[in-house]
Amino acid sequence: MADLPIAAVVRIAKQSGAERVGSDAAAALVAKAEDYIAELVKEANKLAMHAGRKTIKEEDVILAAKSM
């Protein structure tokens, strides 16, 4: 699995109100974000395939996120 950049995740955490983010917390956030994205893609892919498409569209992602 390709790793998300830790700096990007820390930046998102700070924009969401965190004053400081420890390195262990940043690593945990990256791992959880990657897990969530992987599950979201699996669900969106199921929706795209059900619609007879190979390409995941925005609507698939939105519907998949609602069902999670």
Long-range contacts (C-beta under 8 A, 24 or more apart in sequence): 1-34, 1-38, 3-30, 3-34, 4-30, 4-33, 4-34, 6-30, 9-33, 39-68, 40-64, 40-65, 40-68, 43-67, 43-68
